[in-house]
């Protein structure tokens, strides 16, 4: 008998099995970066993760003959549906052996959960939202994922598409190098925009961490309000993210752009600690922290996670100036490379800014969707 069964995660043992399945899928893959167990548990924890205060989620495990062969989550993000006035549900946390029947059973379970909650479309992958690890890697498998970015085997696209999910949007990540990012033209543009807009820059003040986080809140939800699929983060979500990132943040890489005394934009970049955690094969916290401390100086890449300006300043060139300022500061700190991503495929202004700095689109991620009958 070769039957496939799918059941929801209900116990601590189930959660451990759900997380541990990652090590089965990626065993022997030299590119994959093992996550910290503690972070994965927190991401799924309905009590500790404020995302679940406005969402309903079911985690599923697929088994065949008593052996785990896949996993998935079905997610109803009520804040998304209020923001966009639709009924889109999400799938996420998808991991599966290379078997279409197993994938079909997983997607059908997620789809049925979403249908029973009134959704009329299924979109993903989202782990669990647009503000977390988002999208399926479809190009750039030879590169390890940087901090807070997803990674997956190439065959996942085939499994997803064979179920009937189709592309709705692509996301790009650009690679920037200190060797090619600067030019006389770029420096002239940088100086001109700064002068015209009266721009000045300051770093995150760790002594005023909470008040600076509040400034980020104020800008973030206004700057991205018109982006496709964007969902404003709640105060609790931003506070939780700030607390998680505080131990690894580099103040000079969190840059506030100010114009005539008003904060008009910010850029948040983080050192790619994945480079240090890659050898933490079991995902345990203490060994991970030890490796991070030992290999911190070897980190030569930063990820530009968030960069944006208020809508009334988006045509001013301030975003490009923030890119430049980030690169200049990263150079002073000794970082050789930067990853800018992700960027929506039709976000022409941000793509233009990345191209101006000779960025190379080296990874592509895809968001899929299908109707729920």
C-alpha positions, -999 to 999 in steps of 0.1 A, spaced: 0 0 0 13 34 -10 -13 58 5 -6 94 14 -22 109 44 -22 146 55 -28 157 91 -27 190 110 1 198 134 -13 195 169 14 186 194 49 198 203 62 165 188 44 174 155 60 209 155 94 193 160 88 169 132 75 198 110 107 218 116 130 189 114 118 179 80 140 207 66 171 187 74 157 157 54 151 178 23 184 197 24 207 170 36 240 173 18 231 206 1 262 229 4 242 260 -5 215 257 21 218 276 54 203 258 83 179 280 103 180 283 141 155 259 157 145 287 181 136 311 152 116 284 134 96 276 165 89 313 172 78 318 136 51 291 141 41 300 176 6 315 177 12 330 211 46 346 205 43 357 169 20 387 167 12 378 131 -13 353 143 -33 379 162 -49 388 129 -45 356 110 -57 320 110 -32 293 101 -32 255 99 1 236 95 0 202 78 22 172 76 21 146 48 30 110 55 33 79 34 35 45 51 43 63 84 71 84 70 70 121 67 72 132 30 60 168 30 46 198 48 26 230 41 7 257 59 -26 273 49 -29 310 60 -58 334 61 -43 369 67 -73 391 76 -52 422 75 -43 415 39 -79 410 29 -90 442 46 -61 461 30 -68 449 -5 -105 442 -2 -102 406 -15 -104 371 -3 -70 357 -10 -56 329 12 -20 319 12 1 287 13 35 287 29 62 266 47 61 243 17 87 215 17 82 182 -2 100 152 -17 101 152 -54 67 136 -59 37 152 -76 12 130 -57 25 142 -23 25 178 -35 -10 174 -48 -22 161 -14 -5 190 4 -19 217 -18 -54 202 -17 -53 202 21 -43 238 21 -68 248 -5 -96 231 13 -88 249 45 -88 282 27 -120 274 9 -137 265 42 -127 300 55 -143 318 26 -112 324 4 -116 324 -34 -79 323 -43 -47 307 -31 -14 326 -33 21 319 -22 45 309 -9 44 332 21 62 321 53 38 333 67 34 368 50 48 393 26 67 408 55 86 375 62 103 350 38 84 354 6 84 338 -28 98 307 -45 134 308 -57 134 301 -95 168 314 -105 201 317 -86 202 283 -69 240 283 -69 240 312 -44 233 307 -7 203 326 7 212 358 26 196 368 59 158 365 60 155 352 24 141 318 13 158 289 -5 143 258 -21 152 230 -45 147 237 -82 120 210 -85 96 229 -63 85 250 -93 75 219 -112 55 206 -82 37 239 -77 29 244 -114 18 208 -119 -10 215 -94 -23 244 -114 -7 274 -97 6 300 -121 28 330 -119 13 362 -106 44 382 -98 82 379 -99 106 394 -74 143 403 -81 174 405 -59 203 426 -72 239 420 -63 260 452 -58 298 452 -56 320 479 -42 342 475 -73 315 486 -97 289 506 -77 306 540 -79 309 564 -108 315 601 -114 279 604 -127 265 587 -97 284 609 -73 272 640 -91 236 628 -89 240 620 -53 253 655 -45 227 672 -66 197 654 -51 211 660 -16 213 697 -22 180 701 -40 160 682 -14 180 695 16 188 659 26 209 648 55 214 614 70 218 600 104 223 565 118 202 546 142 207 558 177 209 527 200 203 550 230 170 561 215 162 527 200 125 527 208 119 562 194 138 554 163 118 523 158 87 545 160 101 567 132 105 535 111 69 526 118 57 560 107 76 559 74 73 522 66 35 518 64 32 551 44 61 544 20 48 510 9 11 516 10 7 513 -28 30 484 -34 14 452 -48 5 428 -21 18 450 7 2 447 41 9 473 68 27 458 98 11 462 132 29 479 160 33 445 177 48 430 145 73 458 141 82 457 178 88 420 176 109 423 145 129 451 161 136 430 192 147 401 170 171 422 149 185 444 177 213 419 186 227 419 150 219 454 138 248 477 128 236 512 136 255 529 107 236 506 83 202 518 95 200 552 78 173 579 83 170 604 54 158 638 67 147 668 47 145 701 65 141 684 99 115 658 88 122 621 84 113 613 47 128 579 43 150 552 57 171 523 47 176 491 68 205 468 59 219 439 79 251 420 78 245 386 62 249 365 93 239 335 72 276 334 61 286 326 97 256 303 105 260 281 74 282 257 93 257 254 122 244 222 106 220 212 134 205 247 139 212 248 176 213 282 193 245 282 213 267 267 186 251 292 162 260 321 185 295 308 189 300 305 152 286 340 147 311 354 172 340 335 157 332 343 120 317 377 123 347 394 107 344 371 77 310 384 67 315 405 36 279 410 24 250 431 37 214 428 27 194 459 20 162 447 35 140 478 34 146 510 16 119 536 9 107 571 11 74 589 18 51 590 -13 55 628 -17 93 623 -20 94 592 -42 100 612 -75 128 633 -59 156 607 -64 159 603 -26 157 565 -29 188 564 -52 206 586 -27 198 562 1 212 534 -20 244 554 -25 246 563 12 242 526 22 270 515 -2 293 542 10 288 533 47 291 496 39 325 503 23 337 521 53 327 492 75 346 467 52 317 450 34 324 441 -2 290 431 -15 254 441 -10 221 423 -19 192 446 -27 161 426 -25 136 417 -30 122 442 -56 90 438 -74 95 431 -112 74 462 -120 88 485 -94 105 506 -121 119 533 -97 137 508 -74 150 488 -104 163 520 -120 181 529 -87 197 494 -86 207 496 -122 222 530 -117 245 515 -91 255 487 -116 235 461 -97 232 427 -112 198 408 -110 212 375 -98 182 358 -81 146 356 -90 116 346 -69 81 339 -79 47 343 -64 20 319 -76 -18 320 -75 -48 299 -84 -86 303 -80 -104 283 -53 -135 268 -69 
